[in-house]
């Protein structure tokens, strides 16, 4: 039974274990194959235990997404926030996101699987999940469109439209995830520097008359 003061230490630890097993199951099997039963088996508990802690798969998915965001923010936010210029923030975003893929590949794979395939109750998508508001605020501070918009406002950036630059950058980072999944020795650090050079050039103001 849950204590009136909130979850016990044991309950908190069990929830965290189930979430980690959910991340691993989704990364390995894909979202559609990672049923609550398979996640429970991976965690070594009965399915009823998972449903005790997470009343519905949507709630478990929300917890998994929150944990993936928490880990991503922990790596990226300090590096992006410390930079004062948009160019510095863009470079930090690219480098730290690719470093995160290297150290948290399962997290990134699970998040990508959920973004592409999750359909919850009442047609919920990833954007409709109940995520910790503090995570959403932090994600906004490292968002590529926000960074490109700052650069345009400050006169650092010109080039293509903000939405196009952000989409191209996200796609290039996502491509590294797929490449590193099939090629574990893929050099993410060198690729990160290549992307920094490419997208800083793409964002440069057009100085031609």
Kinemage of the C-alpha trace (Angstrom):
@kinemage 1
@onewidth
@group {chain A} dominant
@subgroup {mainchain}
@vectorlist {calphas} color= white
{ca unk a 1} P 0.000 0.000 0.000
{ca unk a 2} L 1.264 3.495 -0.806
{ca unk a 3} L 1.979 5.653 2.216
{ca unk a 4} L -0.056 8.805 2.695
{ca unk a 5} L 3.097 10.874 2.369
{ca unk a 6} L 3.781 9.591 -1.132
{ca unk a 7} L 5.528 6.566 -2.594
{ca unk a 8} L 7.939 4.685 -0.369
{ca unk a 9} L 11.622 4.245 -1.204
{ca unk a 10} L 10.874 0.699 -2.364
{ca unk a 11} L 8.018 1.852 -4.581
{ca unk a 12} L 10.171 4.602 -6.096
{ca unk a 13} L 12.961 2.124 -6.805
{ca unk a 14} L 10.513 -0.351 -8.363
{ca unk a 15} L 9.020 2.342 -10.601
{ca unk a 16} L 12.491 3.355 -11.751
{ca unk a 17} L 13.355 -0.287 -12.495
{ca unk a 18} L 10.191 -0.751 -14.543
{ca unk a 19} L 10.859 2.461 -16.480
{ca unk a 20} L 14.422 1.365 -17.299
{ca unk a 21} L 13.153 -2.018 -18.437
{ca unk a 22} L 10.549 -0.258 -20.559
{ca unk a 23} L 13.240 1.833 -22.212
{ca unk a 24} L 15.282 -1.289 -22.966
{ca unk a 25} L 12.295 -3.228 -24.270
{ca unk a 26} L 11.147 -0.439 -26.592
{ca unk a 27} L 14.681 0.150 -27.866
{ca unk a 28} L 15.198 -3.560 -28.582
{ca unk a 29} L 11.747 -4.669 -29.741
{ca unk a 30} L 10.171 -1.472 -31.052
{ca unk a 31} L 7.232 0.290 -29.463
{ca unk a 32} L 4.480 -1.870 -30.937
{ca unk a 33} L 6.104 -5.122 -29.747
{ca unk a 34} L 7.031 -3.849 -26.280
{ca unk a 35} L 3.846 -4.816 -24.465
{ca unk a 36} L 3.297 -4.286 -20.749
{ca unk a 37} L 3.658 -8.047 -20.325
{ca unk a 38} L 7.060 -8.102 -22.032
{ca unk a 39} L 8.239 -5.128 -19.976
{ca unk a 40} L 7.092 -6.918 -16.816
{ca unk a 41} L 8.981 -10.062 -17.849
{ca unk a 42} L 12.126 -8.033 -18.431
{ca unk a 43} L 11.729 -6.473 -14.985
{ca unk a 44} L 11.170 -9.897 -13.417
{ca unk a 45} L 7.772 -8.964 -11.985
{ca unk a 46} L 4.163 -9.884 -12.624
{ca unk a 47} L 2.191 -7.732 -15.035
{ca unk a 48} L -0.042 -6.765 -12.104
{ca unk a 49} L 2.973 -5.117 -10.437
{ca unk a 50} L 3.524 -2.888 -13.464
{ca unk a 51} L -0.164 -1.968 -13.507
{ca unk a 52} L -0.060 -1.262 -9.772
{ca unk a 53} L 2.625 1.366 -10.323
{ca unk a 54} L 1.352 2.545 -13.717
{ca unk a 55} L -2.391 2.143 -14.083
{ca unk a 56} L -2.298 2.043 -17.886
{ca unk a 57} L 0.373 1.680 -20.577
{ca unk a 58} L -0.088 5.381 -21.391
{ca unk a 59} L 1.060 6.217 -17.861
{ca unk a 60} L 4.094 3.978 -18.217
{ca unk a 61} L 4.953 5.544 -21.565
{ca unk a 62} L 4.660 9.007 -20.018
{ca unk a 63} L 7.093 7.959 -17.279
{ca unk a 64} L 9.489 6.524 -19.869
{ca unk a 65} L 9.374 9.723 -21.915
{ca unk a 66} L 9.933 11.810 -18.773
{ca unk a 67} L 13.009 9.737 -17.888
{ca unk a 68} L 14.392 10.024 -21.421
{ca unk a 69} L 13.878 13.787 -21.318
{ca unk a 70} L 15.433 14.032 -17.844
{ca unk a 71} L 18.583 12.233 -18.980
{ca unk a 72} L 18.782 14.336 -22.162
{ca unk a 73} L 18.300 17.610 -20.271
{ca unk a 74} L 20.931 16.641 -17.705
{ca unk a 75} L 23.497 16.349 -20.492
{ca unk a 76} L 22.435 19.160 -22.814
{ca unk a 77} L 21.019 22.014 -20.754
{ca unk a 78} L 24.178 23.065 -18.847
{ca unk a 79} L 26.232 23.025 -22.056
{ca unk a 80} L 23.683 25.063 -24.028
{ca unk a 81} L 22.826 27.490 -21.227
{ca unk a 82} L 26.429 28.479 -20.584
{ca unk a 83} L 26.818 29.738 -24.157
{ca unk a 84} L 25.842 33.366 -24.752
{ca unk a 85} L 25.673 33.394 -28.543
{ca unk a 86} L 23.286 31.490 -30.765
{ca unk a 87} L 26.249 30.014 -32.634
{ca unk a 88} L 27.668 28.722 -29.366
{ca unk a 89} L 24.303 27.300 -28.334
{ca unk a 90} L 23.840 25.588 -31.698
{ca unk a 91} L 27.291 23.998 -31.526
{ca unk a 92} L 26.669 22.876 -27.933
{ca unk a 93} L 23.276 21.421 -28.867
{ca unk a 94} L 24.728 19.367 -31.701
{ca unk a 95} L 27.788 18.130 -29.803
{ca unk a 96} L 25.974 17.213 -26.601
{ca unk a 97} L 23.026 15.599 -28.371
{ca unk a 98} L 25.366 13.356 -30.310
{ca unk a 99} L 27.349 12.610 -27.151
{ca unk a 100} L 24.038 11.654 -25.514
{ca unk a 101} L 23.327 9.238 -28.354
{ca unk a 102} L 26.679 7.618 -27.643
{ca unk a 103} L 25.998 7.149 -23.935
{ca unk a 104} L 22.187 6.741 -23.958
{ca unk a 105} L 21.439 5.028 -27.258
{ca unk a 106} L 18.558 2.993 -25.825
{ca unk a 107} L 16.968 6.153 -24.399
{ca unk a 108} L 17.134 7.898 -27.760
{ca unk a 109} L 15.877 4.835 -29.622
{ca unk a 110} L 12.966 4.441 -27.215
{ca unk a 111} L 12.037 8.103 -27.511
{ca unk a 112} L 12.196 7.914 -31.299
{ca unk a 113} L 10.050 4.766 -31.340
{ca unk a 114} L 7.456 6.416 -29.099
{ca unk a 115} L 7.436 9.596 -31.194
{ca unk a 116} L 6.862 7.602 -34.372
{ca unk a 117} L 4.474 4.896 -33.168
{ca unk a 118} L 2.748 5.793 -29.905
{ca unk a 119} L -1.041 5.996 -30.095
{ca unk a 120} L -2.632 6.130 -26.697
{ca unk a 121} L -6.133 6.404 -25.359
{ca unk a 122} L -8.317 8.847 -27.264
{ca unk a 123} L -5.696 9.099 -30.013
{ca unk a 124} L -3.000 10.544 -27.784
{ca unk a 125} L 0.387 11.226 -29.360
{ca unk a 126} L 3.720 12.010 -27.730
{ca unk a 127} L 2.887 15.714 -27.494
{ca unk a 128} L -0.286 14.911 -25.492
{ca unk a 129} L 1.421 12.890 -22.758
{ca unk a 130} L 1.452 14.172 -19.192
{ca unk a 131} L 5.110 15.185 -18.885
{ca unk a 132} L 6.768 17.024 -15.991
{ca unk a 133} L 6.327 20.769 -16.803
{ca unk a 134} L 9.899 21.481 -15.711
{ca unk a 135} L 11.115 19.119 -18.433
{ca unk a 136} L 9.097 20.991 -21.042
{ca unk a 137} L 10.568 24.322 -19.921
{ca unk a 138} L 14.105 22.928 -20.106
{ca unk a 139} L 13.486 21.383 -23.522
{ca unk a 140} L 12.327 24.765 -24.804
{ca unk a 141} L 15.652 26.288 -23.753
{ca unk a 142} L 17.610 23.804 -25.875
{ca unk a 143} L 15.144 23.680 -28.772
{ca unk a 144} L 16.727 24.187 -32.189
{ca unk a 145} L 14.045 26.545 -33.446
{ca unk a 146} L 14.513 28.711 -30.348
{ca unk a 147} L 18.277 28.796 -30.938
{ca unk a 148} L 17.953 29.628 -34.641
{ca unk a 149} L 15.332 32.268 -33.840
{ca unk a 150} L 17.669 33.892 -31.317
{ca unk a 151} L 20.421 33.909 -33.923
{ca unk a 152} L 18.190 35.598 -36.478
{ca unk a 153} L 16.995 38.179 -33.956
{ca unk a 154} L 20.583 38.991 -32.943
{ca unk a 155} L 21.792 39.184 -36.531
{ca unk a 156} L 24.095 36.179 -36.146
{ca unk a 157} L 22.072 34.002 -38.479
{ca unk a 158} L 20.370 34.515 -41.802
{ca unk a 159} L 20.321 31.789 -44.397
{ca unk a 160} L 17.381 29.437 -44.763
{ca unk a 161} L 14.091 29.602 -42.895
{ca unk a 162} L 14.233 28.753 -39.191
{ca unk a 163} L 11.898 25.772 -39.548
{ca unk a 164} L 13.952 24.332 -42.405
{ca unk a 165} L 17.246 24.726 -40.558
{ca unk a 166} L 15.823 23.132 -37.400
{ca unk a 167} L 14.309 20.214 -39.322
{ca unk a 168} L 17.528 19.591 -41.251
{ca unk a 169} L 19.574 19.658 -38.040
{ca unk a 170} L 17.206 17.252 -36.266
{ca unk a 171} L 17.249 14.917 -39.264
{ca unk a 172} L 21.049 14.912 -39.359
{ca unk a 173} L 21.212 14.085 -35.647
{ca unk a 174} L 18.585 11.369 -36.080
{ca unk a 175} L 20.609 9.914 -38.933
{ca unk a 176} L 23.529 9.466 -36.554
{ca unk a 177} L 21.311 7.452 -34.226
{ca unk a 178} L 20.413 5.040 -37.018
{ca unk a 179} L 24.000 4.829 -38.277
{ca unk a 180} L 25.444 4.183 -34.824
{ca unk a 181} L 22.853 1.472 -34.198
{ca unk a 182} L 24.079 -0.618 -37.133
{ca unk a 183} L 27.697 0.564 -36.883
{ca unk a 184} L 28.662 0.744 -33.181
{ca unk a 185} L 32.121 2.186 -33.989
{ca unk a 186} L 30.656 5.140 -35.888
{ca unk a 187} L 32.627 8.248 -34.862
{ca unk a 188} L 29.966 10.459 -33.311
{ca unk a 189} L 32.461 13.097 -32.190
{ca unk a 190} L 33.859 13.701 -35.677
{ca unk a 191} L 30.363 13.649 -37.139
{ca unk a 192} L 29.267 16.207 -34.535
{ca unk a 193} L 32.041 18.605 -35.567
{ca unk a 194} L 31.113 18.137 -39.234
{ca unk a 195} L 27.499 19.031 -38.432
{ca unk a 196} L 28.540 22.087 -36.431
{ca unk a 197} L 30.565 23.344 -39.391
{ca unk a 198} L 27.805 22.568 -41.901
{ca unk a 199} L 24.939 24.178 -39.990
{ca unk a 200} L 26.873 27.239 -38.848
{ca unk a 201} L 27.688 27.887 -42.505
{ca unk a 202} L 24.086 27.232 -43.535
{ca unk a 203} L 22.875 29.736 -40.931
{ca unk a 204} L 25.290 32.510 -41.891
{ca unk a 205} L 23.634 35.777 -42.990
{ca unk a 206} L 23.477 36.331 -46.716
{ca unk a 207} L 25.927 39.177 -47.301
{ca unk a 208} L 25.653 39.261 -51.078
{ca unk a 209} L 24.208 42.451 -52.507
